């Protein structure tokens, strides 16, 4: 089972973990991306995320399908936020459940790494002295 979303709403860690839990799952791995206060020595004011939504969702589904095929995982959740986010807010949550921890760990890492490389989501880093558009998760 897979739950994939791109939303303007705040992401909910507890509901994501609850969704992937199940009696068949002995391990859950969760990646939570947060907006940090500094990048390369520059103070971050906020981040702005944009997505080519239809293509991004399609790519995220491909990533999840591959992970389900490669590792013995039960459920995958990939939620990504768009819009303006402040320091400490959450732009991405990935949660994976599996019978054993190895599959959950490996699939979760694959998902976030591949999302960074292939999904058309961009972020604007807004600094005290300017701004720059970059790939969503460099």
Secondary structure, 3 states (H helix, E strand, C coil): CEEEEEECCCCCHHHHHHHHCCCCCCEEEEEEEECCCEECCEEEEEEEEEECHHHHHHHHHHHHHHHHHHCCEEEEEEEEECEEEECCCEEEEEEEEECCHHHHHHHHHHHHHHHHHHCCEEEEEEECCEEEEEECCC
